[in-house]
Amino acid sequence: MKNNPEIAIVGGGLVGLCAALSLQHPDRQVHVIESSALAQQKATGLNSRSIALSCSSVQIFRALGLWSKIRKQASPIRTIHISSQGRWGVARLHAADYELEALGYVIESSILGSLLLDQVKHSKLITLDTEAEFENAEYGKTVKLDYRCRNKKKRISASLVVVADGASSKGRASLGIEHRITDYGQSAVITNVLVSKPVGGTAYERFTPEGPLAMLPLGRDRYACVWTHDPENTDHLMRLDDQQFAEALQQGFGYRLGYIEQIGQRYSFPLHRTEALALAKYRCVLIGNAANALHPVAGQGFNLALRDVASLCELFLNQSIRNLDEPSIAKALSQYEISRKAEQAKVVRLGDGLVSLFSNEFPLLGPIRAAALGLLDIVPALKAEVALSGMGFSFGGNSMLRGQMP
Ligand SMILES: Cc1cc2nc3c(=O)[nH]c(=O)nc-3n(C[C@H](O)[C@H](O)[C@H](O)COP(=O)(O)OP(=O)(O)OC[C@H]3O[C@@H](n4cnc5c(N)ncnc54)[C@H](O)[C@@H]3O)c2cc1C
């Protein structure tokens, strides 16, 4: 194992592993430090968790040569149906209107994680240390990272550090980068369900008085459900038995997919947005949830993070990091920060706008919501703008967004 990799990545979650695969290059070594065991996970059927991939993510995976493997395990979203419970407005976005095979794809997170892990393990350019907890760092001509791997203290030194250790990032704290937490006063209940009348390739986003409810197709009669509620309602929903929960969900969602016939394991967690006040410092850059943990309403957190990775890749792929002095790295990272902050702010505004427009029970907002959905359905330019944002293409492009490595 090399003690002085050119690039170190703190955190080997979905985003950290994607960063490692994107930044590997024959001229340099990438070293990932991940605190969990990261064992290959098997899909767990009705109890699995899923993630919706936007078209921009598809292009990035295509550039990495991974898309054909991922595609085999993913369900396409060909139509997105957006509605508001008890209101007349409905909007539909169709892939065919944009000459696309799909507007996005849904995949079980464990399957995606296993595919990425497999790829990382097969790379001679990436070293992966699991059960390795980052503890601290010294920032100088290189960054010296201290971590504990299975009770042994270790130190590596790297020219560039990518911090991808999640929303409560120790890497971010060690850099002294402040973060802001916005509490949405809501929690998400997630589960998978089996329905009696699946509508192939259609995803639903339904705004209920309690909060947004998403049903994403997982193939055949299986759907992934994410339902946002206030914490009190969440506790109540979590205490219901499966039959009672199915009835509550049926009431919130309606009968567009027939009867809800079976419910998987339910999970709940409080929703807040964590936003780092800077994206880069010294020779380090924050990505993924360490930089921005978003509200899941628009399913954009991972997709946004992948575009961060693509942008980093564009800046660093052809550079020999070893020869980059501090001013050159600082210049590249400041360029990165300017371009990514703007896009991140736009995605956050879009998600927060949806949350406040559709979760607020102020009576006047009902007709506004209905009108917004009606307008979205009939104004092609508006629809195209929303579809492009959802697909991750409305923010300018780079090579990976065109499906090619820089
Ligand atoms: C309900 C829900 C639904 C979602 N749906 C979607 C969706 O459909 N589409 C989408 O794009 N996004 C979605 N998201 C967001 C997406 O899940 C996240 O953006 C993404 O998983 C963030 O990944 P990450 O690797 O940055 O962070 P994490 O997944 O938190 O990974 C961080 C990693 O760092 C490791 N780590 C932590 N501390 C240390 C340490 N000290 N040393 C070493 N390693 C450490 C952890 O073990 C972990 O593996 C959803 C989120 C939620 C909550």
The ligand as an ORCA input file, in Angstrom:
! r2SCAN-3c Opt
* xyz 0 1
  C     -35.065      9.393      2.009
  C     -33.984      9.823      1.062
  C     -34.170      9.599     -0.277
  C     -33.206     10.021     -1.185
  N     -33.432      9.821     -2.499
  C     -32.538     10.283     -3.388
  C     -32.739     10.091     -4.780
  O     -33.723      9.501     -5.197
  N     -31.809     10.607     -5.644
  C     -30.714     11.301     -5.200
  O     -29.935     11.789     -6.031
  N     -30.481     11.465     -3.878
  C     -31.351     10.977     -2.974
  N     -31.103     11.124     -1.651
  C     -29.822     11.739     -1.218
  C     -28.660     10.724     -1.248
  O     -29.028      9.581     -0.524
  C     -27.418     11.358     -0.645
  O     -27.166     12.557     -1.307
  C     -26.189     10.470     -0.822
  O     -26.429      9.181     -0.366
  C     -25.028     11.084     -0.054
  O     -23.933     10.200     -0.124
  P     -22.538     10.549      0.575
  O     -21.617      9.466      0.109
  O     -22.160     11.965      0.346
  O     -22.827     10.465      2.127
  P     -23.074      9.183      3.033
  O     -23.974      8.234      2.360
  O     -23.449      9.688      4.377
  O     -21.634      8.474      3.090
  C     -20.601      8.955      3.916
  C     -19.605      7.816      4.106
  O     -18.522      8.290      4.914
  C     -18.228      7.330      5.916
  N     -17.667      8.051      7.060
  C     -18.314      8.861      7.945
  N     -17.442      9.339      8.847
  C     -16.210      8.844      8.500
  C     -14.913      8.987      9.076
  N     -14.662      9.751     10.164
  N     -13.878      8.332      8.475
  C     -14.088      7.561      7.377
  N     -15.313      7.402      6.807
  C     -16.357      8.030      7.373
  C     -19.564      6.650      6.214
  O     -19.389      5.346      6.734
  C     -20.212      6.617      4.836
  O     -19.915      5.439      4.131
  C     -32.034     10.693     -0.725
  C     -31.837     10.903      0.629
  C     -32.807     10.483      1.515
  C     -32.578     10.757      2.958
*
